[in-house]
Amino acid sequence: MSVIELWWLSLAVFAAVIVIVAVLLGVIIAAAKSIDRHAGAIWIVGKEIAGNTVAIWMLEQTVGSLQRLSDSTRRLEQKIDRLHAALAGKG
């Protein structure tokens, strides 16, 4: 094999390597874009879930407040009943 033939062979191998690298780079870029699209979709769904769960947390806080209000109302009713009984006994 002459030097010129080796030169052409090395150029052909180099060209083949360049084509393979370009194809693999294209595959990597396509995979990265796909991952980015899916991550964006996950982010949107996550924000929607967070928005929905905030309402649940607020309802739990409301239930706690209503329970405290109910307890206070019961205590007031008991005191009013005792006051009414005491006033009825005096009259």
N, C-alpha and C positions, 0 to 999 in steps of 0.2 A: 504494500500500500504506500502510495507516495504522500508527500507532505500536503499537497493540495487536496488529495482525497480525504486525508485525516482532518484537514481544515473544514471541508464541506460536511463531513460526518459530525464534527463537533458543533458546527453551526446548526445542523438539523436536530441534534440532541438538545441543544440550547433552546431552539425554537419550540420543540415539543415540551420541554420543561416550562417555558414561558406560557404556553397554551394551557397546560395542566394547572399551573399556579393561577392563571386568570380564571379558569373555570371554578377552581376551589374557592377563590376569593368571591366570585359571584354567588356561590352556594352559601358562603358564610354571611354575606351581606343580606341575602334573601332570608336566611334564618334569623338574623338580627332584626330585620324589619318585622318578621312574623312575631317574634318575642315582644317587640315594642307594641305592636297592635294588641296582642293579648294582654299585656301588662296594662295598657290603657283601658281596655274593657274591664279588667279586674278592678282597677282604680275607681271607675265609674260605679260599678256595682257595690264596691266597698263603701263609697260615699252615700249611696242610696240606703244601704243597710244601716249605716251610722245615723242617718237622718231618721230612719224608722225607729231605731232603738232609743233615740233621745226621747221620743214621745212615750215609750214604755217607762223610762226612768221618771219622767215627769208625772205619769199616772201613779207610779209607786209613791212618789212624794206627796201627791194629792191624797191618796188613800191614808197615808200616815197622818196628814194634817186633819183629815176628816175624822179619823179615830180619836185624835186628841180633842177635837171640837166636840165629838159625841160624848166623850168622858166628862168634859167640862160641863156640858149641858146636863148630864145626869146628876152631877154634883150640885149644880144650881137648882135643879128640880127638887132634889132631896132637901136642900136648905130652905127652899120656898115652902115645901110641904111642912117642915118643922116650924117655920115661922107662922104659917097659916094655922097650924094646930095650936101654937102658943097664943096667938091672937084670939082664936076661937075660945080657948080656955079662959081668957080674961074677960071676955064679953058676955 
